[in-house]
Amino acid sequence: MKFLGSEMSGEDFATELERAERGAARTKQYISLACESGRAVFAKPISESPCCSQLLAAYQTVHGATASHFAQTYFASLLLEGHTAKTAYRHAASAVRGETHFRLWVNGRIVAGRRM
């Protein structure tokens, strides 16, 4: 993946996350709206990282408005309504018109979204 003009692998990104999260009390849930960041080559190492409990990421090209709508619906269901990540994912997928463009990763495995 390309970040700020330079290439960064999923392993490199996961290492940077771990470095930034040293001493944190709990793991965190991450979301990436960047196109194709939900593909295994990038998402799997991040979701396997000890600092990541879950990763929600786009697995193909997605319009910014669609990604924003998906994320907003996901977080409203997760944080405001108290649903689990999988249930929040399903709510967001049903709220966004057309094909779902996201995958939910946990511990290196896709738990929701298209498996390719």
N, C-alpha and C positions, 0 to 999 in steps of 0.2 A: 504494500500500500504506500501511497505517497502522502507525506505529511509535511506541510510547510516547505514544499519544493524538494524534499529528499525522501529516498526510499527507506521504509522501516518495516521489518518483518513482524509477524505476530509475536514471535519469541522476544524480539527487542522491545516491543511495546509492553509485553507482560513484565519484563525485567524492570522497565522504567516505572510501571505501576507499583511493583513490589518495593522498589527503592523509595518511592514517594509515600507508600503506606506503612513503612516500618514503624512499629510502635503503636499502630492503630489498634483499638480495642476489638473491632469487629471487621468482618469482611464486608465488602460493598457490592452493590448491584450497579453495573455499568450499562450504558446505552450508547450505541454508535449509529448516527444517522448517515454516515459516509457510505456511499455506494459500494457494494460488494464487500463490506467489512464483515459480513456474516458468513462468508465462505470459510471453509475449514482451515485453509492454509493460514489465515489470519486469526479467526475467532477461537479456534480450538486451544491454542496455547494461552490465550488470555483467560478463557473460561477455566482452564486447569490451574491457573495461578492461585496461590494460597490467599491472595487479597481479594479475589473475585468470587462472589457467591453465585452470581448470574450475569450473563451478558445478553442483551437484546441488541441485534445488529441487522442492518439491511443486507440481504444476500444478492441483490442485483441493483441495477440502476433504478433509482426511485426519485420522483419529483420532490423538491423540498417541502411543498405544501402537504403532500401525502405523508411524508416522513414525520413532519411536525404534528399532523392530525393523529397519526398512529401513536406517537410518543405521548401526546397530551391525553388521549383516551386511555392508554395503558397506565400512565401514572395516576390518573383520576380514579380508575378502578382499583389499582394497587394501594395507593396512599389514602384516598378519601373514603373509599368504600370498604377497604380492608380485605380485599380478595387476595388469593395466592397469585404468584407470578403466572402460572399456567392459565388460571381463570382470567386474570387481567389481560393476558395475551389474546385469549379467545374473544373477550369483549372488544379489544382494539381491532382485531382482525375482522370482526363482524361489522364494526362501525365504519371502516374505511371501504369505500367502493372499489370494486374490481379485485384483482389478485392481491393476496397478502405478500408483501415484499420483505418480511422479517423472519428471523430465526431467534429462538430463545435457547441459549446454551447454558448448561450446568455441568461442571466437571468434565469438560471435553466432549460432551454429548449433546445432540439436539434433542430438546424435550418438547418443543413446539415449533411449528413451521414446517415448510417443505424440506424433505430430506432428499438430497441429490447425490 
